[in-house]
Each structure stands twice: as C-alpha cells, then as structure tokens.
Amino acid sequence: MDARFTAEQEEIRRTLRELLVKRCGPEEVRAAVRSPAGYDPALWDALAQQLGLPGLALPEAYGGVGCSVTELALACEESGRALAPSPLLSTAVLAAPLILALGTGAQRAELLPLLASGELTAALAVPGARLATALGLVGDNRGDWSGGGRSGGVQARRADGGWRLYGQAAQVLDGHSAGLLVVAAHTGGFVRTRTLLFLVRAREWDAVRLEPGAGVGAEAGAAVRARVESGGGLVRVRQTALDGTRPQARIELRDVEAELLGDEDADVSGALAGTGDVAAAVLAAEAVGAADRVLERTVEYVRQREQFGRAIGSFQAVKHRLADVYVAVQAARSAAYYAAWAAGAGADAGGERVGGLALAQALEALRTAASEGIQLHGGIGFTWEHEAHLYFKRAAGDELLFGPVHRLRGYAADLAHLFDRGADGGSGRGGGNRAEVAV
C-alpha cells in the first residue's frame, strides 16, 4: 500500500474545497436545508456536471470517471468539512453500486450513465431503522429484516407478469426527492423467504405541502413536506430529522409497480454487504472532514477569545483538550484512508472488511471534536446561530443511521473472531463460547 496521494487525487481535493468554500458556507447550508429538496440544485449541478462526483467511482463504460473508492472518499471528506447537503451519498455510494453489482446489462446501460451525470438521483429504501443491518455493518444481513408475513416492512408479489410492492420504509435518505428508488422487499412467502431489490421509478415531484407548524427550527431541517405521486400509489413524506443536512423521508408503497433489479438468484445480501463496506469507508472519510473542520474553527476561536487578559488557547487545560482531539482526528483519518483502500483493493487486501471499524472511530472522533468545540466556544457554542451544533448533529445522526459505535465495533470483533476461545472454534455470533475478559 502506497499511502501517498497522486497528483490527480490532490487536485480533486483542492478543486472541491475551493468550490465548497465559495458556494457552501454556513448560511448557504441553512438555506439549502430549508428548501423543498433539502439541497441546492445549482450546487448539485456544479458537483455533477463540472466535477463528475456522482460518477467518480463508476466505470467509464457507463459514463463514470473510472476512479477508485479512495477518490470518492477524498471527495466526501471535503463535502463533510462543509456539511454540504447533496444526494451524493444516497446516489453514488448506496444506490449506484447496487445497480452496478446486481443489475442486468440493460438496467446498467440505462441507469448508470444517468446517475453518473447527476441527471438522475437515487435512494436506497430499507424498511424501518434497519439500514445498518441491511448493509451488514452491525450484524448478519441474511435474515428477514426486510419484513414478510405479519412482520411489516415491504412485501413484493407477482402480478400481471410484473411485480407489485406493498409496505413502508422509513428513514430513507433523500427519498422524498430521488427520481429512482431501490427498494428492499421480502418475497417468497413463508416457503422460500428471501430479500430482493426492486426499482421504483418515481415521477417528477413539484407539488410540496408544508405541514402546519413546519419551519420552526428549520435550521435543523424540521420542515415536514409531503408529496403524493398521482395514480401510482407511492407516497413520499419528508420527515423531521435530527441532522437537517441529511434529509430523510418515509416511503409508503400501495400496490406500486416495480422492476426487479437483476434476477431472482442474485446474491442480494453479498451485494449489500459489499456496498456497506464501501459506504462505511466513505462515511468515515466524511466524518473525518467534519471533525477536522470543527477542530480548525475551535483553534481559531481559542486563539482570539481572551479571558483574564490572555487568549484562552494559552491555558494548559485547553491545549491538552485540543491535543486529544487532534490525535483522535488523525487516527480516524488513517483508519478511513486504509478502509477506502481496502474496499477498493478487494481480494488484494486479503478480503478485509474494515469499513465498520473505521466508521466507528471516525464517528467517535467527530462527536468528541464537536462536543469540545461547543464547550470551548462557551455561550455562543450553544446557540442556533453558531454552526457548532450542526456538526454535533451530524455525528449523532450518522450514529443513529449507521451505528451505534459500540455495535459497529462489536460486529467487527465477531467477524474477526476476536473473542473466540479457539479450541472449539465457536463464534460470538454463531452460538459458540465467548472468551471471558477480566476487567
């Protein structure tokens, strides 16, 4: 592994940072969050058309740039610094890899060029709060987490030579605005239960209804907006989210026509787990970028804020706290970069799946950096007007969606058989004996 960045990778970072500094400051972020889409369409066009970010890790044969996961992670590290609201994560990190891995030749040829250009955005719809499980980050994703029978979720059945979907999926990232939904649904009944992925082509949405009282605390994306697709049985409701820079929606499917992604024998669980490892590495880099920016802002502030006739940054206690944050951020950065390389290298990395561990370390670093930033900013750090709370909410929101941290680490330990006794080969997940750890 060569840890040095290439000239192309450095150029990606520099160009994207310059663009986001000019067009995605704190006020622009707040304005984008309050918009119906939850992001700035003009900025998204610049990211997609000028820089080609949605297609950065897609093959050139499908209109992509042909780069690796590392380049995508570096780009998301810069977007994380600015907390830039965009459908990049849902489109390029969650949906596009699944279509690339499972789609038929016709599906890939039709959809991937549109996703790579940013003309089409997509979202992965998973029932309930099970996104981390579906992606194989906190547990085995080969269970019936997609629902079935009376357990809720989303069900699929054959009808008139096609497929129809019924059910509901909550906490769908960018689900209210995406033009394409990749829906995980249960099929096969009780005889051959399994989870398959389906494509739902959402119609152009323009009519937006604001619920009474929505808009209070809009900086956090508190506005709840709904859109009912005419005649299709698809209801999409933008929900209140802790982190307004990550818009979420509830998707209701009422006899909705859908197209099977790939074929019925596809390894859906394996594709989701592979996508989850890449997504974890990218999210870790994004969290590192956010943590680094919080640390920078806090250092700038303590150098200027004076108390007892001297800058508070000169106090030893403040120096120690910021030094601890710096060490945590640098460690998380190393883990994120290695996870991105390992996810891109695949078999060359020995089949390692280290994305979950890197994500856990990065989220913990961001939470620590944001907490210390709020504390060291004093009274202003607790106000809505300051941006510190946005970074804290990003850490908390990502942990709710993709964690929590202790489950990310726990499952990674299970995969590595860290607590197996060794003698009987038992696994912590598979019912084997766990080693006793003395404290």
Buried (B, 14 or more C-beta within 10 A) or exposed (E): EEEEBEEEBEEBBEBBBEBBEEBBEBEBBBBBBBBBBBBBBEBBEBBBEEBBBBBBBBBEEBBBBEBBBBBBBBBBBBBBBBBBBBBBBBBBBBBBBBBBBBBBEEBBEBBBBBBBBBBBBBBBBBBBEBBBBBBBBBBBBBEEBBBBEEEBBBBBEEEEEEBBBBBBBBBBBBBBBBBBBBBBBBBBEEEEBBBBBBBBBBEEBEEBEEEEEBEEEBBBBBBBBBBBBEEBBBBBBBBBBBBBBBBBBBBBBEEBBBEBBBEEEBEBBBBBBBBBBBBBBBBBBBBBBBBBBBBEBBBEBBEEBEEEEEBBBEBEEBEEBBEEBBEBBBBBBBBBBBBBBBBBBEEEBEEBBBBBBBBBBBBBBBBBBBBBBBBBBEEEBEEEEBBBBBBBBBBBBBBBBBBBBEBBBBBBBBBEBEBBEEEEEBBBBEEBBBEEEEE
